[in-house]
Amino acid sequence: MPQIEVPEEQILRSLDQLSPQARQEALRRLLPSADYLERAVERNRPRLESLARQRGLDWNAMSEEQRERFIDEVLHE
């Protein structure tokens, strides 16, 4: 099968344009343990919902992308 050379920067820019669902699929393909992260979020969902409430956010009304950004913010605090 022929291979196509694509600069890494172009691939990274393309990843930024993916939908949240496509990003999750990309992670699953790149990280064999991506399911671990998903399970960790579900296991800690009550705590995440509480943290969101404390910040005036409604976890259940948040889109998947908003949840991902929220979790990223919490992890980097």
C-alpha positions in Angstrom: 0.0 0.0 0.0 1.5 3.4 -1.0 2.2 5.9 1.8 1.5 9.6 1.6 3.9 12.0 3.3 2.0 14.6 5.3 3.8 17.2 7.5 3.0 16.7 11.2 1.9 20.3 11.6 -0.8 19.8 8.9 -2.0 16.7 10.8 -2.2 18.6 14.0 -4.1 21.5 12.4 -6.5 18.9 10.9 -7.1 17.4 14.4 -8.1 20.8 15.7 -10.9 20.9 13.1 -12.4 17.5 14.0 -15.8 17.2 15.7 -15.7 16.1 19.3 -16.8 12.6 18.2 -14.0 12.4 15.6 -11.5 13.6 18.2 -12.6 10.8 20.6 -12.2 8.3 17.8 -8.7 9.6 17.0 -7.8 9.3 20.6 -9.0 5.7 20.7 -6.9 4.9 17.8 -3.8 6.7 19.1 -4.1 5.6 22.7 -4.9 1.9 23.4 -5.9 3.0 26.9 -8.4 5.7 25.8 -11.2 3.6 27.2 -9.5 4.0 30.6 -9.9 7.8 30.4 -13.6 7.4 29.5 -14.1 5.1 32.4 -12.3 7.5 34.7 -14.6 10.3 33.7 -17.7 8.2 34.3 -16.3 7.0 37.6 -15.8 10.6 38.7 -18.9 12.1 37.1 -20.5 13.0 40.4 -17.4 15.0 41.4 -17.2 16.6 37.9 -20.9 17.6 38.1 -20.3 19.1 41.5 -17.3 21.1 40.3 -19.3 22.3 37.4 -22.2 23.4 39.6 -19.7 25.3 41.9 -18.7 27.3 38.8 -22.2 28.0 37.7 -22.2 25.4 34.9 -24.8 22.6 34.2 -22.9 19.4 33.4 -25.9 17.8 31.8 -26.5 20.8 29.5 -22.9 21.0 28.4 -21.8 19.6 25.0 -19.2 16.9 24.8 -16.7 19.6 23.6 -17.6 21.8 26.6 -17.1 18.9 29.0 -13.7 18.1 27.5 -12.6 21.7 27.9 -13.9 21.8 31.5 -12.1 18.6 32.4 -8.9 20.0 30.8 -9.2 23.1 32.9 -9.8 21.2 36.1 -6.8 18.9 35.4 -4.5 21.9 34.8 -5.4 23.7 38.0 
